[in-house]
């Protein structure tokens, strides 16, 4: 990164820096297990979203209980998995880092920028692989902070930000990494941080592809169409029936959605994001018998999220049922498999 890029990233991060400093102030002065203001600010800043009340209760009670302790990423990861039956590397790293700001955040954009891929969802030893990767993230930050470019980031941050003394050097670099997260998508190859020293690539081999990549699901579906032709028949999960699907540049048209037959690519991309956020599996959602927000059509279900994000539905609204063709196309393309009332992301090795 050059001087201009770093300065722009720091200036763009000013709002986030203010939010972070306020969160850290509240963390030291309040009981976070019951302080709603802190929880709202923390959830907003760290994007702790789409979780049920039990998750937040356990998460913030545990956060409070760890005060004045030497907190490590692995212990948080294991605790949340044992209590919630969820594998939460990102939220675990955020909880650990609020206790120890010298610990890095597990974030997909940061992982991409430093050239590290997460383990696949169904790795037998996913816990140990995740721990190894996190240790490598820590090592990368250590090397980067001691590099010429790392010193430049910290020096510029200190010159620009008035309250920089309250922020660790690692967190200063983290703010810059976060701000450049969108640039590679629009300008491939630009602003991507390279490892300070040559990384041990064996660390990343055979750990699975990043399933949240916007293009992977589109490529998989198009590849399947290339083998079958378009239009083609997509089998339903149950019985021996099927529906017709036709490929276009913008998405897929199907014949089982009445007068709303078109499914744009973004609904498939968002479905994969939901699955990634929920440890590789998510509820389908029942739009036939429920309104948005009801127990069987939560906004963290596939049907509910798509209705809310792309079709402007609010809690209490009825939702047009799209889950059947979405799920069947992803299963047909070899991206997912069906579970009982849910969709499961397959290993992308």
N, C-alpha and C positions, 0 to 999 in steps of 0.2 A: 504494500500500500504506500502511496505517496502522501506527502504532507497535506495536500488539498483534500484528499479522500478522508483522511483521519479527522481533520478539522470539521468537515461537513458531517461526519458520523457523530462526533461529539455534540455539535450544535443541534443535530436532529434528535439527540438523546436527552435534551434538557428536561423535557416534561417527565420522562421516565426516571431521570435522576432525582427530580423533586419527589416523585411518588415513592421511590426506593428509600430515600432519607426519612420520609414521613413514616413509612412502614417500620423501619428499623427503630425509630423513636418510640412508636407505639409498642413495638415488641418488648422493649426494655421496661416499659412503664405500665403495662396492663396485663391482665389475665387473658391470654389469647383464646382460651377455651370457651370463654363466655362473652368476649368483647366483639359485638357485631360490627362496629366500625372497622376494627382491625381486620376482621375476616373479609369484609367487603373489599377493602383496599388491597388486601393480599390476593384474593381471588381474581380481582381485576388486573392487577399488575402481573401476576404469574399465570394468568389464564387457567385457573383451577375451576373448570366449568363442567357442566353436564354430569354432576354427581348427585347421588341422593343424600338425604339428611343424615343417614347413618354414617356415610363416608366422611362428611364434614365433621360430625361429632367425634369420631375416632381420630381423625387427622389432627384436629386442633387440641383435643385433650392430650394426645401424644406429644405434640409440639410444646405445650405448656409443661408437661412432665419432664421434659429433657433440659429445661433451663438449668444453667450452671453445670452442665455435664459436657464431657468431651464427645461430641456427636460425630458419627461416621456414616457415610452413605450406605454401606452394606447393612448396618444394623437397622436403619430406617426401612430399607428395601425389604428386608426379611420380616420386620414387624408388620408392615402394611399388608404384605402378602399373607401372613398368618391370620391377621384379623379380618381382612376384607376379601381374601381370596382373589386379589388383583395384583398384577405385576406392574408396578408404577415407578419405573426408573426416573422419569422426569420429575414427578411430584415428590419423590423421595429425595432427589438431589436438591430440590428447592427447600424442603424442610430442613435438610442437613445444613444447607448454606446460610439459612437465616440464623442458625446457631453459630456457624463458623464461616464468616464471609470470605475466608481464604479457600473455600471449596468451590469448584466450578459447578455450573448448572448443566444437567443433561438436556440438551435441546437439539432437535433435528437439524436446525439451520447451522448451529455451531458445529455439530458432528460433520455435516456436509462440508463446511468451510475448512475444517482441519483434516478432512480426508478419512474419517472413521465412520464405518457403517455399524448399525446395531445388529444384534443377533436376530435370527428369524424367530417367529412366534412359537414354533413347535420344536425348537432345539431341546434335546434331552437335558442338556446341562446349561439351560438358559441363564440361571441365576449366576453360575460361576463365570460364564462368558461375559455377562453384563458387568460383573465386578471387575474382571480383567480389563474390559474396555474403559470403565470409569478410571481405573488406575492409570491407563494410558492417556486419558484426557488430562488428568492431573499432571502427568509428566510432560505432556505437550505444553500446557500452560507454564510450567516451571521453566522449560527451555525458552519459550517465547518471551517470557518476562525478562529473561537475561540476554535476549538478543538485541541487536541494534534497533530493529524495528519496534520491538516491545518497549524499549526505553523511550523511543520517540512517541509512542502512543501515550505512555504514562506522563511524560513531560508536557505534551500538548494538553492533555486532560487537566493537569495541575494548573497550567497557565490560563485555561479557559473557564474552569469550574471553580466557583468560590469556595464551596464546601468539600473540596476534593480530599481534604485531610481525614474526613469521616468515612472515606471509601477505600477499600483495599485495592492494591494494584491489580490483582486478578479481576476484581469486579469492574475496574476501569476498562480493562481489555474486553471483558464480557459485554459491556455496553457498546463498544465499537463493533464487535463481532455481530451483535444483535442488529445493529442498524444497517449493516451491509447485507443482511439476509436476503433481501429481494433483488439485489442487483444481478446476480448471475442468471436469474430467470429471464430478464429483459436484455441483458448484455452478456451472453455466454462467454465464459473465460475471464471476465473482468472482475476485479476486486476479490477474487477467491484467495484466501490466505493459503500459502504453501507451508508445509512443515519446515521448521527452522533447520532441522537436520533430516536426512532421508529417513522416513518412517520404516519400521519393520513391517512390510506389507503382509507378511504371514499372519499378523494379528488380525487382519481384515478378511482373509481368504475364507470362503465357505461359511460365512456368517449370515448369508441371505441378503437379498436386495432390500433397499429402503422401500417398504410397501406403500408409503404415502406419496411417492413420486407421482406427479400429476399425469404423466404420460404412460406409465406402465400399464394401467388398466385399459386404456384406449388401445395401446399396441396389442395387448393380449386379445381383445375382442376383435380387432381388425384382422389379426392373424388367423383367428378361427373362421371368420367370414371368408378369408382367402382360400380356405380349404373346402368350404361348403358352397360358396357362391352366395349371391344376394339377389332376391330374397331367399330366406331359408326357414325351415321349421325348427322352432325351439321347443324341446320337450318340457312339459310341466313336471314338477317334483313328484306329484302323485298321479297315479293312473297312467294311461297310455295316450293321453291327449297332448296336443301341442298348440302353439300359436305361431303366426307368421311374423318374421322380423326382416326389415330392409335397412341396409346400411346407407348412410349419407355422410358428407363431410362434417356435418354439425352434430350427428348423433344417430339414433336408431328410431325408426317408425315401426310400431307393432299394431296388430289388428285386434287386440283384446283390451283396449282402453277407450272404446267408444269414440266420442268426438274429441278426445285429447290423446291422439295416438303417438305423439312425438316425445321421445326421451332424449334430452340433450346430453352431451358428454359430461357436463358438470354434475349430473345426478349420480353417475357411476363413480366419478372422482370423489364426490363427497361421501358416498357409501364406503369407499376404501378408507377415507380419513376417519370415519366413525369407528370402523373396525380396528384401525390402528390405535385410536384413543382408548378403546375398550379391550385391549389385550387380545385382539384378533377375533373377537366374537361380539355380536350385538343383536338385540331383540329386533325382530322384523317389524313389529308394531301392527295393531289391529285397527285399521281404519273403517272396517265394515261395522263394527259394533261399539266404537268408542269415539269420543271427541278428543282433540289434541289436549294433552296434559293429564288425561285420565290414566289410571294405573297401567292399562295395556296399550297406551299410545303416548308414552312419555316423549319428551323432546330429545332424549338420548337414544330412542329407537330409530331405526333407519327411516321408516315411513314418517315418523314425527319430525326428525331433523330436516329431511328434504322438504316437507310441507312448510316448515317454519322458515328455513333459509332461502328457498328458491321460489316458493309460492305465497309468501307473505301471510301465512296462517298464524293466528294467535291462539293461545290457550283458550279452550272452550269452543273453537271452531270445528266444524265438520271438515274432513279431509278426503280428497279424492284418492282412491286406492291405486297406488302405482307399484307396490312392493313386489307383486307376483312377477311381472316381466323383468324388473330390475334384478331380482334374486335369480330368476331362471337363466337370464343371459349371463350373469357372472358365474353361475355353476356350469353352464354349457361351455363357457370359454376357459374353464379350468382355473379360475381365479379363486373361487369359493366352493364350499360344500354346505349342504343343508344340515341344520341341527333342529332340535325340537323347539319350534317357535323362534328360531334364531338363524343367523347366517354366520358362517365361520370362514375366516380367511385361511387359504391354504398356504403352505410353505412355498416361497418363491425362489427356492434354490434352482 
